[in-house]
Amino acid sequence: MQIAIYFVNLIEKRITFIMETVSINKILQLFNRLPKADQLEIAERINKQTFEERWQSLDNQMPNSMLSEEEIMTEVRAVRYDNKKA
């Protein structure tokens, strides 16, 4: 059992080392060599995995003010009627 744990630890250390030495440019080079269908699948997975962080970043950039229902409706009407004039 101790031998198995030793090998698992050794493998984890080597994987960590390999991951730390692979540059973003190398990853992009490998990515660009993939078929477009695979590139799209990978992009979709990355999109899903990073959605929450990107959403939080955008949310933090937005003003955090409370609007009343009347203020919201005033803005909606302004946009709606402005679009009908165009």
N, C-alpha and C positions, 0 to 999 in steps of 0.2 A: 504494500500500500504506500509506503514512504517513497519508493522508487517512482511510482506513478505520480504522486504529488510533486516530486522533484522534476519530472519531465514536463508536467503541466506548467509549473512555474518557469522552467527554462523556455518552453515554447512561448508563454505569455511575454516574457522578457524579449525574446527575439522578434515577436510580432510587433511589440511596442517600438523596438529599435527600427524595424523596417518602416513602420508607419511614420516615424519621426524623420526618416531620411528621404522619404518620397516628397518631392516638391510639388507645388501646385502646377507648375509648368509641365512636369512629367505626367501628372494625372490628366491634364488637359490634352496632352499629346496622345495618350492612350485613348481617351474619350473620343477624340477626333478620328481615330482609326476604326471606331465601331460603326456598324451599319446605322443609318438614320433611325430606323425603328428602335434600336437599342438606345441610341442617344435620347430619343423622345421618352422612352420608359424611364431612363435614369433621371432625366430632367424633371419628370413628373414626380418621381419618388423624392428627389431633393426638394421640390416645391412643397410637397406634403410635409416633409420632415422639418422644414424651416418656416412654415406658415405662421406658427404662433409667435416666433421671435420677430418676424417681419411685421406682423400685425401690431405687436407691442411697440415696436419702433415707430410705426406710423401713428399709432394712438398717442404716444408720448409727444409727438410733434403738433397734435391738434389742440386747439384751445379747449379747456375743460369748463365751459360755462353752461349753466342750466338755462334752458329756454322754456318759456311757457308755451302752452298749446297755441295760444293766440299769436305769439311771435313766430312760431313755426308756420302757422297757416298764412300769416302775412307774407312770409318769404315764399311760400309755395305759390300763393296768388301772384306775387310779383313776377316770378319766373314764368308761370303759366301764361299770364297776360302779355308779358314781354315776348314770349315765343309766338303768340298768335299774331302779333303785329308784324313780325318778320316775314 
